[in-house]
Amino acid sequence: MIFMRTTLTIDDDLAAILQSKAAQRGVAFKQVVNTLLRAGLGATEGSLPKRKPVKVTGRALGMRPGYDPDKMNQLVDELEAEEHLRSKNRS
């Protein structure tokens, strides 16, 4: 393995996170940086782990007959009108 020494400027917030991870793992700062760089480079190359597919099952909405699901504003208007009439009759 060939090693290259270089200077890298890291934002203060990231440096703090890296130092914290190094302390938690009990490893050198450079080891944490190298590990995370390898993981990040691998992620950009599409080597992310395969995820289990999610199955989505549809179900009936239980809407009243006569309402078009594409016209939900109409439904809202009619429900508001019904509520207005009910509240007016209570007065």
N, C-alpha and C positions, 0 to 999 in steps of 0.2 A: 504494500500500500504506500502510495506517495503522499507525503504531508506537505501542505503549503501554509506558510504563515502569512497572515494578512491582517489588515486593520479594518474593522467593521464598525460603523457607527450605528448604534441601536438606540431607539427612543427610550427615554427614562422609564416609562411605564412598562415597556416590554422587557427591559433589562431587569426590573424588579421582579417580574413574573418568572423570568428565566432563573434568576438567582434563587428565588423561592423554590422552584422545582428542583434545582440542583441540590439545595439543602435538604428537601424532603426525601430525595432519592439517595442522598449521600454520595453523589458523583460530582465530577468537575463541571464547571460552567460550560466549557467547550464541548463536553460530551452531550449535555442537554441541547446545546445549539445545533450540533451535528445531527443528533437524533431527530429533532424537530424539522430541520432543513430536509433531511432525507424523507421524512413522512410527507412534508409539504410538496416536495418535488414528485414523489410517487403519486400523490393525490391529483396533481395536474396532468399526469400521464394516464389517468383512467384506471389506476390500480386500486381503487377503493374497494373494500369488501362488498360482495354481492349481498343485497338485502332481500329478505323474504318478500315475495309479492303480496300486496294487500288486495283482498277480495272485497268488493263493494256490492252490496245487494240492495236493489231498489225495493220500494214498498209503496202501496197505494197511499195517496194523500188524504183520501176520505173527504174530498170536496163535494159540496152539494151539486146535484145535477143542474146543468144550465150555466155553470161558471166556466169560463175558458181560462186555463192556468196562465195563458199568455197575456191575459187582461187583468192582472192582479189589482191595478189601480181602480178598475171598475168595482171589484169586490170590496175594496177598502171604502170607496165612496158609498156603496150600498149599505155596508155595515154601519158607517157613520150616520147615514140618513136614518136607519132603523133605530139607532141609539138616541138620536136627536128626537125622534117622534116619541120614543118611550119616555124620555126625560120630560118632554113637553106635556105628555098625558099625566105624569105624576104631579105636575105643578098645579 
